[in-house]
Amino acid sequence: MSRSVLITGGNRGIGHAAVRSFAHRGDSVAFTYRTGGIDPDLAFLGAMPVHCDITDPEQVESAFKEVEADQGPVEVLVANAGITRDKLLPFMSEEDFSTVLDTNLTAAYRLAKRAVRSMLRAKQGGRIILVSSAVALKGEAGQTNYAASKAGLIGFGRSLAREIGSRGITVNIVAPGLTDTAMAAALHEERVKEIVGDVPLGRIGNPEEIASAIAFLASEEASYITGAVLPVDGGIAMGH
C-alpha cells in the first residue's frame, strides 16, 4: 500500500538515494530542497519537490500543507537534511555552532512535531527516521558542533519514541559513517584515507546502503523496532 513519505534534503546524497528507494517501493514521495536544481531522475520517479528552508518554521508549515494537499498526511518522515561547519573549538564562532545545531537538531524537532500532530490525528501509526552520524557516537576533532547536533538527535529520538510508542508511531535513528556524498568530497584526500583506515570494512559507504537501512526502519518488517540507533558505518563506531 502506497504511503505518504516526506524526506528532507532529498535533492542530493543520502536523501536523494532515500527518495529513489521509497519511490521504487511504490510510495508517494515528497522531498525538500533549499538550493540547487531538481534532479530530473527524481521527477521521472514521480517524486514531489518542495522548496523549504527547514530552519524557518513558517516554511516547514507551508511544506507540510503542500505535501498534504498533494499526497495526504505524512505517514513516514525522514529527517535527513544537515550541514557542517567544521573548525577546532578555539576558532569556532557562535554562529558556526548555533547554525549547525539549528539546522541539524532544532529543525528535526520542528519537523517531527508537525508530523506527529497529523499522525496522531490519523490514528494509523507512523514512522519517523532521524539521520544522525557515527560522529555522534565516537566524536571527531573539529566537529564539536556537528557531533553535538547529531548526538542530540539520538536523545531526542529516543525520548520521542517513549512518548508516542503507544500510538503505534515508531521513531528510530540511523547513524551513517563516512558516505560517498558531496560532504565527503569536500574532505582532503589524505583525511579520507585516514578515516577509511579506521573502518573495519576498509571503505566508505554509499548512499544506497544508508537508504536501505532507512527504508527498512520505515517498513512493516520493522514495526516492533523503536528508539533504536542503527549504525551503518562499516564498523567504525562499534563499541561506542
PyMOL commands that set and color helices and strands:
alter all, ss='L'
color gray80, all
select helices_A, chain A and resi 13-24+40-44+57-71+89-91+94-122+135-138+144-167+182-185+189-197+207-217+220-222
alter helices_A, ss='H'
color red, helices_A
select strands_A, chain A and resi 4-7+28-33+48-51+76-79+126-131+169-176+229-232
alter strands_A, ss='S'
color yellow, strands_A
deselect
rebuild
show_as cartoon
